[in-house]
């Protein structure tokens, strides 16, 4: 609604603009590299690649093992997918952690990074 990310870090509520991958102090987030072996399930299609040619694109990825260290706005580098995915600069837009009978899993929604 307001194009912002809200998260709690170190006991403080942070409200940051989406798509800029910067800390409150203006520093860049550390890039997280994920490989195809980290994923259990992902959705991406050639139609999404065509959409990239017109603007922003997204990808959904479910990790085989949960990763509590991944936070919104983290830059993500994907390795092991086809070139159109692996050469794209991704940004973490949404994260969902689940603990159930299957264990700890993390679902990620990625968007193409915005150059600033």
C-alpha positions in Angstrom: 0.0 0.0 0.0 2.8 2.4 0.9 5.5 0.6 -1.0 7.6 -0.1 2.1 9.0 -3.1 4.0 8.4 -3.3 7.8 10.7 -5.6 9.8 12.0 -5.9 13.4 15.8 -6.1 13.7 17.7 -5.9 17.0 14.6 -4.9 18.9 13.8 -2.0 16.6 11.0 -1.6 14.1 12.4 -0.6 10.7 10.3 0.8 7.9 12.2 0.9 4.6 11.3 1.8 1.0 10.9 -1.3 -1.1 13.3 -2.1 -3.9 16.4 -0.2 -2.8 18.3 -2.9 -0.8 19.7 -0.4 1.7 20.0 -0.4 5.5 18.6 2.6 7.5 22.1 4.1 7.5 22.3 3.8 3.7 24.6 0.8 3.5 24.0 -2.0 1.0 22.7 -5.3 2.3 25.1 -8.2 1.9 24.2 -10.3 -1.2 23.0 -13.8 -0.4 23.9 -16.6 -2.9 21.4 -19.4 -3.3 22.1 -22.4 -5.6 19.6 -24.7 -7.3 20.4 -27.4 -4.7 19.2 -25.0 -1.9 15.7 -25.0 -3.5 13.0 -27.6 -3.2 10.5 -25.9 -5.5 10.5 -22.9 -7.7 8.3 -21.2 -10.2 9.6 -19.3 -13.2 8.5 -19.4 -16.8 9.6 -18.0 -20.2 6.5 -15.7 -20.0 8.2 -14.2 -16.9 11.4 -13.6 -18.9 9.3 -11.8 -21.6 7.8 -9.7 -18.8 11.3 -8.8 -17.7 11.9 -7.3 -21.1 9.0 -4.9 -20.3 9.8 -4.3 -16.6 10.0 -6.0 -13.3 9.7 -9.7 -12.9 9.3 -12.1 -10.0 10.2 -15.6 -8.9 8.9 -17.8 -6.1 11.3 -20.2 -4.4 10.8 -22.7 -1.6 14.0 -23.7 0.1 14.5 -27.3 1.1 15.8 -26.1 4.5 14.8 -22.9 6.3 17.1 -19.9 6.3 16.3 -17.5 9.1 19.2 -15.3 8.1 17.5 -14.1 4.9 15.6 -10.8 5.4 13.4 -8.6 3.2 15.3 -6.4 0.8 18.4 -8.7 0.8 20.1 -8.9 -2.6 20.0 -12.4 -3.9 22.3 -14.1 -6.4 20.9 -17.4 -7.9 23.3 -19.9 -9.3 22.6 -23.2 -11.2 19.4 -22.1 -13.0 19.2 -21.2 -16.7 21.1 -18.1 -17.7 18.0 -15.8 -17.8 17.6 -16.5 -14.1 21.2 -16.8 -12.9 22.3 -13.5 -14.6 19.4 -11.5 -13.2 20.0 -9.3 -10.1 17.3 -10.4 -7.6 15.9 -8.7 -4.5 14.0 -10.4 -1.6 10.5 -9.0 -1.6 8.7 -11.4 0.7 9.6 -14.2 3.1 7.5 -16.8 4.8 9.0 -19.1 7.4 7.0 -22.2 8.4 7.7 -24.8 11.1 5.5 -27.9 10.9 5.8 -31.7 10.9 7.9 -31.4 7.7 10.5 -29.2 9.6 11.6 -25.6 9.0 11.1 -24.3 5.5 11.4 -20.9 4.0 9.4 -19.6 1.0 10.9 -16.6 -0.9 9.3 -14.2 -3.3 12.0 -12.5 -5.4 11.7 -9.5 -7.7 14.2 -8.1 -10.1 16.4 -5.5 -8.4 15.9 -1.8 -9.2 19.0 0.1 -10.2 19.5 3.1 -8.0 
